[in-house]
Amino acid sequence: MSSKPTDFLGQLAAGERAALLKLAKRRHLRKGEFAFRVGERKRGAYVLLRGRLKFFRLTPDGREVILWFCFPGEVFGMSEVPAAKGRRVNVEACEDSEISIVADAAFNRFLDEHPVAARLCRRTMAARLGMLTNTLVNLVADDAYARVAKLVMHLGAHHGTKLNGAITLEVVLTHQEIADMTGVNRQTVTRVLGDLRRKRILSIQRRRIRIDNPALLNQLIHAATD
């Protein structure tokens, strides 16, 4: 069983997982292809099987604001339920990916028949809402340095691999993606990451971030936000 709170599929029992996937249609997405866009009326619950997706909106001046990333096992498409104006976010593949799509009625029946799965689904939605709430608070209360540092720590805690005290992020992010998630410009992200490298708090190899000193990064974050 997965320990990640947003990994809905990984936390299901084997029988429940098989029953859900039996209801689904699979779809492959190439890098840059969309699962759906703002305004579309595509319905259904989605589960990411492989790859990585980003959820974003565009500002009136065309700037991309990344709301969150979706990782394998995560369910989506429910909090973006089509209303009168359709979907509320864009969902784009950051790399070649595979998703499963379950019709709304079939997914609701599955949750009715599998109460444990229903609780897991609610828990994953709550975890995502908590993440978005923290992001909003950080945007209002923190300076650019703290925002970038907090994002790195969050990704390490939820999508990182621990080894010998260090945490390697499983996801490869560009400086622009970090900027789009934290509301700062790319040059600021480069400056902050460079400073953290000089302090030997983190290192970057093949664009993958490794937190070499998580305790010191935590201390720096607390000092910046006190």
N, CA and C of each residue as an Amber inpcrd file, in Angstrom:
protein
   678
   0.8410000  -1.1930000   0.0000000   0.0000000   0.0000000   0.0000000
   0.8750000   1.2420000   0.0000000   0.5120000   2.2490000  -0.7890000
   1.2760000   3.4800000  -0.8580000   1.0780000   4.2990000   0.4120000
   2.1480000   5.0010000   0.8380000   2.0500000   5.8550000   2.0170000
   1.7450000   7.3020000   1.6360000   1.7060000   7.6090000   0.3690000
   1.4610000   8.9750000  -0.0710000  -0.0350000   9.2610000  -0.0080000
  -0.4340000  10.3250000   0.6780000  -1.8600000  10.5640000   0.8960000
  -2.6540000  10.8330000  -0.3640000  -1.9910000  11.2820000  -1.4330000
  -2.7340000  11.5710000  -2.6590000  -2.7460000  10.4050000  -3.6430000
  -2.0180000   9.3230000  -3.3260000  -1.9590000   8.1650000  -4.2310000
  -3.1920000   7.2860000  -4.0200000  -4.2840000   7.6830000  -4.6240000
  -5.5550000   6.9780000  -4.4710000  -5.4520000   5.5390000  -4.9520000
  -4.9290000   5.3450000  -6.1510000  -4.8760000   4.0070000  -6.7320000
  -3.9730000   3.0820000  -5.9220000  -2.8430000   3.6080000  -5.4710000
  -1.8880000   2.7890000  -4.7320000  -2.3800000   2.3590000  -3.3630000
  -3.3580000   3.0730000  -2.8200000  -3.8790000   2.7410000  -1.4970000
  -5.0750000   1.7960000  -1.5470000  -5.6020000   1.5460000  -2.7420000
  -6.7210000   0.6150000  -2.8620000  -6.2470000  -0.8240000  -2.6760000
  -7.1100000  -1.6520000  -2.1410000  -6.8350000  -3.0850000  -2.1020000
  -6.7770000  -3.6060000  -3.5360000  -6.0710000  -4.7040000  -3.7310000
  -5.8600000  -5.2260000  -5.0860000  -7.1790000  -5.4620000  -5.8130000
  -8.1800000  -6.0330000  -5.1130000  -9.4630000  -6.3000000  -5.7470000
 -10.1880000  -5.0380000  -6.1410000 -10.1240000  -4.0220000  -5.2860000
 -10.7740000  -2.7490000  -5.6020000 -10.0890000  -2.0720000  -6.7800000
  -8.7690000  -2.1310000  -6.8060000  -8.0240000  -1.5140000  -7.9020000
  -8.3780000  -2.1810000  -9.2210000  -8.4520000  -3.4940000  -9.2250000
  -8.8050000  -4.2160000 -10.4520000 -10.2290000  -3.8790000 -10.8900000
 -11.1480000  -3.7850000  -9.9210000 -12.5420000  -3.4710000 -10.2500000
 -12.6610000  -2.0800000 -10.8580000 -11.9090000  -1.1320000 -10.3220000
 -11.9640000   0.2310000 -10.8560000 -11.3870000   0.3000000 -12.2640000
 -10.2280000  -0.2970000 -12.4550000  -9.5820000  -0.2270000 -13.7710000
 -10.3840000  -0.9640000 -14.8420000 -11.1870000  -1.9360000 -14.4220000
 -12.0330000  -2.6520000 -15.3680000 -13.1030000  -1.7260000 -15.9500000
 -13.4720000  -0.7020000 -15.2010000 -14.4890000   0.2470000 -15.6500000
 -13.9170000   1.3400000 -16.5540000 -12.5980000   1.4210000 -16.6180000
 -11.9500000   2.5830000 -17.2230000 -11.5550000   2.3640000 -18.6750000
 -11.5080000   3.4730000 -19.3860000 -10.9100000   3.5090000 -20.7080000
  -9.5460000   4.1660000 -20.5660000  -8.5440000   3.5560000 -21.1840000
  -7.1910000   4.1030000 -21.0670000  -6.8940000   5.0280000 -22.2430000
  -6.1080000   6.0360000 -21.9540000  -5.7380000   6.9930000 -22.9970000
  -4.2830000   7.3910000 -22.7990000  -3.5290000   7.4000000 -23.8580000
  -2.1330000   7.8160000 -23.8170000  -2.0490000   9.2990000 -24.1930000
  -1.2200000  10.0260000 -23.4610000  -0.9990000  11.4410000 -23.7370000
   0.4700000  11.6660000 -24.0450000   0.7360000  12.2980000 -25.1450000
   2.1120000  12.6960000 -25.4290000   2.4430000  13.9610000 -24.6460000
   3.7160000  14.2150000 -24.4420000   4.1280000  15.4340000 -23.7640000
   3.5210000  16.6440000 -24.4610000   2.8610000  17.5090000 -23.6960000
   2.2240000  18.6920000 -24.2670000   0.7740000  18.5000000 -24.6580000
   0.2900000  17.2600000 -24.6110000  -1.1090000  16.9890000 -24.9510000
  -1.9770000  17.2020000 -23.7090000  -3.2240000  17.6120000 -23.9360000
  -4.1210000  17.9480000 -22.8290000  -5.1110000  16.8200000 -22.5490000
  -5.3280000  16.5620000 -21.2430000  -6.4230000  15.6800000 -20.8460000
  -7.7370000  16.4210000 -21.0400000  -7.7690000  17.6760000 -20.6190000
  -8.8780000  18.5820000 -20.9360000  -8.4120000  20.0090000 -20.7030000
  -9.1870000  20.9540000 -21.2370000  -8.8690000  22.3750000 -21.1430000
 -10.0110000  23.1300000 -20.4690000  -9.6990000  24.3470000 -20.0510000
 -10.7220000  25.2120000 -19.4710000 -11.8750000  25.3790000 -20.4590000
 -13.0880000  25.2070000 -19.9650000 -14.2700000  25.3930000 -20.8020000
 -14.8100000  24.1260000 -21.4390000 -13.9680000  23.0740000 -21.5300000
 -14.4470000  21.8350000 -22.1230000 -15.4420000  21.1420000 -21.2040000
 -16.3690000  20.4170000 -21.8150000 -17.4090000  19.7450000 -21.0400000
 -17.1840000  18.2320000 -20.9470000 -15.9230000  17.8230000 -21.0950000
 -15.5980000  16.4080000 -20.9180000 -15.8880000  16.0070000 -19.4800000
 -16.5740000  14.8950000 -19.3180000 -16.9490000  14.4470000 -17.9870000
 -16.1430000  13.2010000 -17.6160000 -16.3110000  12.7620000 -16.3800000
 -15.6490000  11.5440000 -15.9370000 -14.6190000  11.7980000 -14.8550000
 -14.2660000  10.7320000 -14.1540000 -13.1870000  10.7510000 -13.1740000
 -11.9420000  10.1740000 -13.8380000 -10.8050000  10.7650000 -13.5410000
  -9.5540000  10.3840000 -14.1800000  -8.5710000   9.8750000 -13.1210000
  -7.7450000   8.9190000 -13.5210000  -6.6450000   8.4610000 -12.6700000
  -5.3810000   8.4440000 -13.5260000  -4.3200000   9.0300000 -13.0030000
  -3.0500000   9.0060000 -13.7220000  -2.3370000   7.6890000 -13.4370000
  -2.0450000   6.9510000 -14.4920000  -1.3800000   5.6580000 -14.3570000
   0.1360000   5.7680000 -14.5100000   0.5610000   6.6860000 -15.3570000
   1.9920000   6.8180000 -15.6470000   2.2680000   8.2270000 -16.1260000
   3.4300000   8.7730000 -15.7320000   3.8110000  10.0920000 -16.2050000
   3.5710000  11.1760000 -15.1770000   3.3940000  12.4010000 -15.6590000
   3.1490000  13.5540000 -14.7910000   2.3190000  14.5770000 -15.5380000
   1.3390000  15.1520000 -14.8570000   0.4600000  16.1580000 -15.4310000
   0.5650000  17.4490000 -14.6350000   0.3070000  18.5560000 -15.2820000
   0.2270000  19.8200000 -14.5520000  -1.1490000  20.4400000 -14.7430000
  -1.6480000  21.0330000 -13.6650000  -2.9380000  21.7080000 -13.6570000
  -2.6530000  23.2080000 -13.5940000  -3.1920000  23.9610000 -14.5290000
  -2.8580000  25.3750000 -14.5420000  -3.9860000  26.2100000 -15.1390000
  -3.9100000  27.5040000 -14.8520000  -4.7640000  28.5020000 -15.4770000
  -3.8690000  29.5700000 -16.0810000  -4.4300000  30.3230000 -17.0060000
  -3.7140000  31.4440000 -17.5920000  -4.2710000  32.7510000 -17.0320000
  -3.3760000  33.6720000 -16.7200000  -3.8020000  34.9890000 -16.2890000
  -4.2990000  35.7710000 -17.5060000  -4.9950000  36.8830000 -17.2980000
  -5.4660000  37.6770000 -18.4390000  -4.3630000  38.0960000 -19.4010000
  -3.1240000  38.2590000 -18.8820000  -2.0210000  38.6360000 -19.7690000
  -1.2860000  37.4310000 -20.3470000  -1.8460000  36.2210000 -20.1240000
  -1.2830000  35.0220000 -20.7390000  -0.2360000  34.3010000 -19.9300000
   0.0170000  34.7210000 -18.6940000   1.0160000  34.0500000 -17.8620000
   0.4260000  32.7770000 -17.2690000   1.2210000  31.7210000 -17.2680000
   0.7730000  30.4270000 -16.7610000   0.9470000  30.3660000 -15.2460000
  -0.1080000  29.9600000 -14.5540000  -0.0490000  29.7740000 -13.1050000
  -0.3260000  28.2990000 -12.8200000   0.7030000  27.5720000 -12.3750000
   0.5560000  26.1460000 -12.0790000  -0.0660000  25.9930000 -10.6960000
  -1.1720000  25.2640000 -10.6330000  -1.8800000  25.0550000  -9.3780000
  -1.3230000  23.8530000  -8.6280000  -1.0790000  22.7790000  -9.3480000
  -0.4510000  21.6000000  -8.7390000  -0.0290000  20.6440000  -9.8480000
   0.7660000  19.6530000  -9.4670000   1.1400000  18.5750000 -10.3750000
   0.4100000  17.3110000  -9.9440000   0.1390000  16.4590000 -10.9020000
  -0.5090000  15.1750000 -10.6440000   0.5150000  14.0750000 -10.8980000
   0.6080000  13.1390000  -9.9580000   1.5730000  12.0490000 -10.0330000
   0.8450000  10.7130000 -10.1330000   1.5390000   9.6510000 -10.5610000
   0.8790000   8.3500000 -10.7500000   0.0890000   7.9020000  -9.5310000
  -1.1130000   7.3950000  -9.8010000  -2.0010000   6.9130000  -8.7520000
  -3.0250000   7.9310000  -8.3090000  -2.8320000   9.2000000  -8.6810000
  -3.7280000  10.2400000  -8.2100000  -4.9860000  10.3140000  -9.0630000
  -6.0930000  10.6220000  -8.4100000  -7.3800000  10.7700000  -9.0720000
  -7.6380000  12.2610000  -9.2690000  -8.2550000  12.6170000 -10.3750000
  -8.5740000  14.0210000 -10.6250000  -9.8030000  14.1000000 -11.5280000
 -10.2700000  15.3090000 -11.7410000 -11.4390000  15.5070000 -12.5980000
 -12.7260000  15.7020000 -11.8320000 -12.6960000  15.4950000 -10.5200000
 -13.9210000  15.6460000  -9.7240000 -14.0460000  17.0450000  -9.1700000
 -12.9320000  17.6070000  -8.6720000 -12.9950000  18.9750000  -8.1800000
 -13.0360000  19.9680000  -9.3300000 -12.8230000  19.4700000 -10.5500000
 -12.9200000  20.3160000 -11.7410000 -14.1750000  19.9440000 -12.5170000
 -15.2400000  19.5760000 -11.7880000 -16.4720000  19.1100000 -12.4270000
 -17.0060000  20.1800000 -13.3630000 -17.3780000  19.8070000 -14.5800000
 -17.9070000  20.8010000 -15.5110000 -19.1570000  21.4700000 -14.9530000
 -19.1480000  22.7740000 -14.9260000 -20.3400000  23.5350000 -14.5590000
 -20.9030000  24.1240000 -15.8450000 -21.6430000  25.2070000 -15.7220000
 -22.2300000  25.8130000 -16.9190000 -21.1580000  26.2370000 -17.9120000
 -19.9860000  26.5940000 -17.3930000 -18.9070000  27.0550000 -18.2580000
 -17.8750000  25.9680000 -18.5300000 -18.1270000  24.7430000 -18.1080000
 -17.2070000  23.6520000 -18.3880000 -16.0670000  23.5550000 -17.3840000
 -15.0240000  22.8540000 -17.7790000 -13.8760000  22.6230000 -16.8960000
 -13.2470000  23.9490000 -16.4800000 -12.6840000  23.9490000 -15.2780000
 -12.1400000  25.1830000 -14.7090000 -10.6260000  25.2700000 -14.7930000
  -9.9590000  24.1760000 -15.1620000  -8.5020000  24.1820000 -15.2510000
  -8.0610000  23.4720000 -16.5250000  -6.8240000  23.7590000 -16.9220000
  -6.1710000  23.0230000 -17.9920000  -5.3360000  21.9130000 -17.3740000
  -5.3490000  20.7370000 -18.0000000  -4.5390000  19.6150000 -17.5240000
  -3.6890000  19.1310000 -18.6950000  -2.3760000  19.3360000 -18.5730000
  -1.4440000  19.0580000 -19.6590000  -0.3890000  18.0540000 -19.2200000
  -0.0040000  17.1580000 -20.1120000   1.0390000  16.1740000 -19.8180000
   2.4130000  16.8440000 -19.8550000   3.1800000  16.7010000 -18.7700000
   4.5410000  17.2290000 -18.7170000   5.5250000  16.2760000 -19.3900000
   5.1070000  15.0400000 -19.5640000   5.9020000  13.9970000 -20.2130000
   4.9110000  12.9860000 -20.7720000   5.3830000  12.0440000 -21.5550000
   4.4820000  11.0120000 -22.0590000   3.8010000  10.3270000 -20.8850000
   2.4740000  10.2540000 -20.9190000   1.7020000   9.7890000 -19.7700000
   0.5710000   8.8820000 -20.2170000  -0.0210000   8.2090000 -19.2390000
  -1.1850000   7.3600000 -19.4960000  -2.2150000   7.6130000 -18.4040000
  -3.4570000   7.8090000 -18.8180000  -4.5320000   8.0490000 -17.8620000
  -5.6460000   7.0330000 -18.0860000  -6.4450000   6.8170000 -17.0400000
  -7.6570000   6.0180000 -17.1820000  -8.8340000   6.9390000 -16.9020000
  -9.9190000   6.7510000 -17.6400000 -11.1000000   7.6120000 -17.5240000
 -12.2950000   6.7290000 -17.2170000 -12.9970000   7.0530000 -16.1270000
 -14.1850000   6.3060000 -15.7200000 -15.3860000   7.2390000 -15.8020000
 -16.4440000   6.8090000 -16.4490000 -17.6550000   7.6230000 -16.5600000
 -18.1750000   7.9870000 -15.1800000 -18.7770000   9.1700000 -15.0800000
 -19.2500000   9.6600000 -13.7800000 -20.1480000   8.6510000 -13.0680000
 -21.1340000   8.1350000 -13.7740000 -22.0900000   7.2170000 -13.1460000
 -21.3950000   5.9550000 -12.6490000 -20.4810000   5.4230000 -13.4560000
 -19.7680000   4.2040000 -13.0690000 -18.8600000   4.4650000 -11.8720000
 -18.2060000   5.6260000 -11.8450000 -17.3200000   5.9420000 -10.7230000
 -18.1190000   6.1190000  -9.4350000 -19.2710000   6.7730000  -9.5320000
 -20.1140000   6.9500000  -8.3420000 -20.6150000   5.6070000  -7.8130000
 -20.9820000   4.7010000  -8.7270000 -21.4110000   3.3660000  -8.2870000
 -20.2580000   2.6300000  -7.6030000 -19.0620000   2.7670000  -8.1740000
 -17.8930000   2.1200000  -7.5830000 -17.6830000   2.6100000  -6.1530000
 -17.7710000   3.9200000  -5.9260000 -17.5820000   4.4620000  -4.5860000
 -18.6890000   4.0150000  -3.6450000 -19.9320000   3.9240000  -4.1490000
 -21.0450000   3.4490000  -3.3180000 -20.8270000   2.0000000  -2.8740000
 -20.2590000   1.2090000  -3.7760000 -20.0770000  -0.2170000  -3.4950000
 -18.7860000  -0.5090000  -2.7310000 -17.8900000   0.4780000  -2.6580000
 -16.5980000   0.2840000  -1.9840000 -16.3780000   1.4590000  -1.0290000
 -16.9470000   1.3840000   0.1740000 -16.8640000   2.5110000   1.1200000
 -15.4390000   2.8750000   1.5190000 -14.5420000   1.9040000   1.5720000
 -13.1520000   2.2270000   1.9020000 -12.5450000   3.0990000   0.8030000
 -12.8340000   2.7590000  -0.4430000 -12.3510000   3.5540000  -1.5660000
 -12.9400000   4.9570000  -1.5220000 -14.2060000   5.0560000  -1.1220000
 -14.8490000   6.3650000  -1.0200000 -14.1440000   7.2350000   0.0180000
 -13.7640000   6.6290000   1.1520000 -13.0490000   7.3900000   2.1800000
 -11.6680000   7.8200000   1.6860000 -10.9960000   6.9250000   0.9640000
  -9.6880000   7.2750000   0.4110000  -9.8020000   8.4190000  -0.5900000
 -10.8640000   8.3810000  -1.3880000 -11.0790000   9.4310000  -2.3770000
 -11.2790000  10.7750000  -1.6910000 -12.0950000  10.7900000  -0.6350000
 -12.3150000  12.0430000   0.1040000 -11.0110000  12.5260000   0.7360000
 -10.2070000  11.5730000   1.2170000  -8.9470000  11.9490000   1.8670000
  -7.9700000  12.5500000   0.8580000  -7.9230000  11.9960000  -0.3460000
  -7.0180000  12.5520000  -1.3480000  -7.4570000  13.9540000  -1.7500000
  -8.7760000  14.1680000  -1.8480000  -9.2750000  15.4970000  -2.1770000
  -8.9560000  16.4880000  -1.0580000  -9.0660000  16.0380000   0.1890000
  -8.7550000  16.9040000   1.3230000  -7.2770000  17.2690000   1.3340000
  -6.4040000  16.3010000   1.0040000  -4.9650000  16.5670000   0.9660000
  -4.6400000  17.6040000  -0.0970000  -5.2970000  17.5050000  -1.2370000
  -5.0540000  18.4730000  -2.3120000  -5.5620000  19.8560000  -1.9140000
  -6.7290000  19.9070000  -1.2860000  -7.2640000  21.1860000  -0.8320000
  -6.3350000  21.8180000   0.1950000  -5.7860000  20.9850000   1.0980000
  -4.8470000  21.5010000   2.0870000  -3.6050000  22.0780000   1.4410000
  -3.1200000  21.4210000   0.3930000  -1.9410000  21.9030000  -0.3100000
  -2.2190000  23.2460000  -0.9740000  -3.3880000  23.3590000  -1.6200000
  -3.7410000  24.6160000  -2.2790000  -3.9300000  25.7350000  -1.2670000
  -4.4940000  25.4070000  -0.1070000  -4.6740000  26.4080000   0.9440000
  -3.3280000  26.9220000   1.4320000  -2.3800000  26.0000000   1.6620000
  -1.0440000  26.4040000   2.1000000  -0.3520000  27.2640000   1.0500000
  -0.5510000  26.9090000  -0.2230000   0.0560000  27.6880000  -1.3060000
  -0.4820000  29.1060000  -1.3100000  -1.7920000  29.2530000  -1.1270000
  -2.3960000  30.5870000  -1.1100000  -1.8660000  31.4110000   0.0580000
  -1.7690000  30.8000000   1.2320000  -1.2510000  31.5070000   2.4010000
   0.2020000  31.9290000   2.1630000   0.9880000  31.0290000   1.5890000
   2.3980000  31.3470000   1.3270000   2.5380000  32.5080000   0.3510000
   1.6790000  32.5510000  -0.6610000   1.7470000  33.6300000  -1.6380000
   1.4870000  34.9780000  -0.9930000   0.6140000  34.9910000   0.0100000
   0.2620000  36.2460000   0.6750000   1.2950000  36.6330000   1.7260000
   1.7930000  35.6210000   2.4790000   2.5890000  35.9150000   3.6710000
   4.0990000  35.8560000   3.4680000   4.5860000  35.0900000   2.4920000
   6.0200000  34.8230000   2.3870000   6.6820000  35.6380000   1.2830000
   7.9820000  35.8600000   1.4400000   8.7370000  36.4680000   0.3520000
   9.1260000  35.3850000  -0.6520000   9.7420000  35.7890000  -1.7440000
  10.0530000  34.8570000  -2.8280000  10.9720000  33.7420000  -2.3700000
  11.9620000  34.0800000  -1.5490000  12.9280000  33.0790000  -1.0780000
  12.2140000  31.9750000  -0.3090000  11.3400000  32.3670000   0.6170000
  10.6330000  31.3820000   1.4330000   9.6970000  30.5360000   0.5890000
   9.0530000  31.1280000  -0.4000000   8.1280000  30.3700000  -1.2500000
   8.8510000  29.2550000  -1.9930000   9.9940000  29.5780000  -2.5710000
  10.7490000  28.5680000  -3.3190000  11.2560000  27.4820000  -2.3700000
  11.7900000  27.8860000  -1.2330000  12.3090000  26.9130000  -0.2650000
  11.1990000  25.9950000   0.2370000  10.0220000  26.5570000   0.5210000
   8.9070000  25.7500000   1.0040000   8.4330000  24.7640000  -0.0500000
   8.4140000  25.1960000  -1.3090000   7.9900000  24.2840000  -2.3740000
   8.9490000  23.1040000  -2.4830000  10.2450000  23.3740000  -2.4410000
  11.2320000  22.2920000  -2.5070000  11.0360000  21.3240000  -1.3470000
  10.8290000  21.8480000  -0.1400000  10.6240000  20.9890000   1.0210000
   9.3290000  20.1860000   0.8920000   8.2680000  20.8180000   0.4120000
   6.9910000  20.1130000   0.2480000   7.1280000  18.9710000  -0.7520000
   7.7650000  19.2350000  -1.8860000   7.9320000  18.1920000  -2.8950000
   8.8210000  17.0690000  -2.3780000   9.8200000  17.4200000  -1.5840000
  10.6670000  16.3910000  -1.0100000   9.9110000  15.5150000  -0.0280000
   9.0370000  16.1400000   0.7760000   8.2840000  15.3950000   1.7800000
   7.2540000  14.4690000   1.1530000   6.6260000  14.9120000   0.0620000
   5.5310000  14.1440000  -0.5210000   5.9280000  13.3710000  -1.7780000
   6.9840000  13.7910000  -2.4400000   7.3780000  13.1380000  -3.6940000
   8.8970000  12.9930000  -3.7470000   9.4630000  12.5550000  -2.6260000
  10.9050000  12.3890000  -2.5630000  11.2950000  11.0320000  -2.0210000
  12.5420000  10.6530000  -2.2700000  13.0940000   9.3940000  -1.7890000
  14.2240000   9.6830000  -0.8180000  14.1140000   9.1160000   0.4000000
  15.1250000   9.3420000   1.4230000  16.2480000   8.3140000   1.3190000
  17.4920000   8.7870000   1.4440000  18.6360000   7.8890000   1.4460000
  19.7790000   8.5870000   2.1720000  20.2420000   7.9480000   3.2450000
  21.3660000   8.4790000   4.0250000  21.1250000   9.9190000   4.4860000
  19.8980000  10.2100000   4.8710000  19.5760000  11.5310000   5.3980000
  19.2230000  12.5670000   4.3620000  19.5290000  12.2920000   3.0990000
  19.1990000  13.2230000   2.0190000  17.8700000  12.8220000   1.3760000
  17.2130000  13.7750000   0.7300000  15.9380000  13.5190000   0.0570000
  16.0710000  13.9350000  -1.3990000  15.8780000  12.9790000  -2.3120000
  15.9340000  13.2700000  -3.7390000  14.5180000  13.3820000  -4.2890000
  14.2190000  14.4970000  -4.9140000  12.8920000  14.6820000  -5.4910000
  12.7080000  13.7240000  -6.6600000  11.5770000  13.0360000  -6.6590000
  11.2990000  12.0830000  -7.7270000  10.9060000  12.7890000  -9.0220000
  10.4520000  14.0090000  -8.9160000   9.9740000  14.7530000 -10.0750000
  11.0450000  15.7380000 -10.5310000  11.2270000  15.8330000 -11.8300000
  12.1630000  16.7950000 -12.4050000  11.3800000  18.0470000 -12.7930000
  11.7490000  19.1780000 -12.2120000  11.0610000  20.4380000 -12.4850000
  12.0180000  21.4340000 -13.1230000  11.5330000  22.1860000 -14.0830000
  12.3200000  23.2760000 -14.6400000  12.2100000  24.4840000 -13.7040000
  13.1400000  25.4100000 -13.8490000  13.0680000  26.6370000 -13.0520000
  11.7830000  27.4020000 -13.3670000  11.3430000  27.3360000 -14.6250000
  10.1100000  28.0470000 -14.9900000   8.9030000  27.4230000 -14.3060000
   8.8690000  26.0870000 -14.2030000   7.7500000  25.4380000 -13.5150000
   7.7180000  25.8190000 -12.0370000   8.8840000  25.8850000 -11.4130000
   8.9360000  26.3120000 -10.0200000   8.4470000  27.7510000  -9.9020000
   8.8530000  28.5840000 -10.8460000   8.4090000  29.9800000 -10.8420000
   6.8940000  30.0690000 -10.9900000   6.3370000  29.2530000 -11.8770000
   4.8950000  29.2930000 -12.1280000   4.0860000  28.7740000 -10.9430000
   4.7140000  27.9710000 -10.0850000   4.0270000  27.4730000  -8.8920000
   4.1410000  28.4310000  -7.7110000   5.1690000  29.2400000  -7.6890000
   5.4270000  30.0820000  -6.5280000   5.1180000  31.5550000  -6.7650000
   4.7860000  31.9150000  -8.0020000   4.4440000  33.3060000  -8.2820000
   5.6270000  34.2470000  -8.3150000   6.7960000  33.7200000  -8.6240000
   7.9860000  34.5660000  -8.7650000   8.5120000  34.3990000 -10.1900000
   9.5400000  35.1660000 -10.5480000  10.0810000  35.0080000 -11.8960000
  11.1920000  33.9630000 -11.9110000  11.5320000  33.5070000 -13.1090000
  12.5070000  32.4120000 -13.2520000  13.8790000  32.8190000 -12.7290000
  14.2660000  34.0880000 -12.9130000  15.5700000  34.5460000 -12.4440000
  15.6670000  34.4520000 -10.9130000  14.5520000  34.7340000 -10.2410000
  14.5430000  34.6330000  -8.7790000  14.7000000  33.1880000  -8.3320000
  14.0290000  32.2600000  -9.0370000  14.1720000  30.8340000  -8.7140000
  15.6280000  30.4120000  -8.8640000  16.2630000  30.8170000  -9.9550000
  17.6680000  30.4730000 -10.1820000  18.5490000  31.0280000  -9.0630000
  18.2540000  32.2640000  -8.6320000  19.0510000  32.8850000  -7.5600000
  18.8700000  32.1380000  -6.2390000  17.6320000  31.7820000  -5.8990000
  17.3710000  31.1020000  -4.6290000  18.0120000  29.7140000  -4.6210000
  17.8080000  28.9580000  -5.6980000  18.3980000  27.6180000  -5.7540000
  19.9220000  27.6950000  -5.7160000  20.4890000  28.7120000  -6.3650000
  21.9330000  28.8840000  -6.3280000  22.4320000  29.1630000  -4.9250000
  21.6940000  29.9740000  -4.1830000  22.0800000  30.2740000  -2.8050000
  22.0010000  29.0250000  -1.9270000  20.9460000  28.2220000  -2.1230000
  20.7990000  26.9840000  -1.3400000  21.9100000  25.9850000  -1.6800000
  22.3690000  26.0010000  -2.9200000  23.4850000  25.1330000  -3.2980000
  24.7750000  25.5990000  -2.6420000  25.0080000  26.9080000  -2.6350000
  26.2360000  27.4360000  -2.0200000  26.2680000  27.1280000  -0.5230000
  25.1120000  27.0840000   0.1020000  25.0290000  26.7660000   1.5240000
  25.0470000  25.2640000   1.7810000  25.1850000  24.4860000   0.6930000
  25.2310000  23.0250000   0.7750000  23.9480000  22.4340000   1.3700000
  22.8560000  23.1470000   1.1800000  21.5580000  22.6370000   1.6280000
  20.9810000  21.6870000   0.5920000  21.2310000  21.9850000  -0.6690000
  20.7650000  21.0900000  -1.7290000  21.7810000  21.0370000  -2.8570000
  21.6120000  20.0490000  -3.6990000  22.4310000  19.9110000  -4.9110000
  21.5040000  19.5400000  -6.0550000  21.9660000  19.7600000  -7.2710000
  21.1560000  19.4740000  -8.4490000  21.9900000  18.6770000  -9.4310000
  21.5100000  17.4990000  -9.7810000  22.1930000  16.6450000 -10.7460000
  21.1940000  16.2090000 -11.8040000  21.5280000  16.4960000 -13.0640000
  20.6400000  16.1710000 -14.1840000  19.2440000  16.7460000 -13.9540000
  19.2160000  17.9750000 -13.4840000  17.9850000  18.7410000 -13.2410000
  17.1370000  18.1610000 -12.1080000  17.6710000  17.2010000 -11.3850000
  16.9310000  16.6190000 -10.2640000  17.4860000  17.1870000  -8.9520000
  16.5830000  17.7180000  -8.1310000  16.9910000  18.3620000  -6.8880000
  17.1450000  17.3270000  -5.7820000  18.2430000  17.4370000  -5.0270000
  18.4430000  16.6070000  -3.8440000  18.6440000  17.5180000  -2.6320000
  17.8040000  17.3210000  -1.6250000  17.9420000  18.0880000  -0.3840000
  18.9810000  17.3680000   0.4740000  20.1800000  17.9060000   0.5300000
  21.2660000  17.2550000   1.2590000  21.1550000  17.4690000   2.7640000
  20.5430000  18.5640000   3.1560000  20.4230000  18.8810000   4.5810000
  18.9950000  19.3440000   4.8750000  18.0320000  18.4100000   4.9970000
  16.6340000  18.7850000   5.2380000  16.4480000  19.5960000   6.5170000
  17.2030000  19.2770000   7.5700000  17.0620000  19.9870000   8.8360000
  17.4380000  21.4600000   8.6800000  18.5260000  21.7200000   7.9610000
  18.9620000  23.1000000   7.7560000  17.9730000  23.8520000   6.8730000
  17.3960000  23.1660000   5.8750000  16.3930000  23.8080000   5.0320000
  15.1670000  24.1860000   5.8560000  14.7660000  23.3030000   6.7540000
  13.6360000  23.6000000   7.6390000  13.9390000  24.7970000   8.5250000
  15.1570000  24.8430000   9.0740000  15.5480000  25.9720000   9.9180000
  15.4960000  27.2780000   9.1250000  15.9880000  27.2330000   7.8970000
  16.0060000  28.4320000   7.0620000  14.5750000  28.8950000   6.7770000
  13.6730000  27.9420000   6.4990000  12.2740000  28.2970000   6.2160000
  11.6370000  28.9470000   7.4230000  11.8460000  28.3640000   8.6100000
  11.2520000  28.9170000   9.8320000  11.8170000  30.3120000  10.1310000
  13.1170000  30.4850000   9.8930000  13.7350000  31.7830000  10.1400000
  13.1670000  32.8340000   9.1890000  12.8860000  32.4160000   7.9530000
  12.3790000  33.3580000   6.9510000  10.9330000  33.7470000   7.1890000
  10.1850000  32.8880000   7.8970000   8.7550000  33.1490000   8.0790000
   8.4000000  33.5890000   9.5070000   9.3950000  33.6250000  10.4030000
   9.1230000  34.0720000  11.7840000   8.9450000  35.5920000  11.8280000
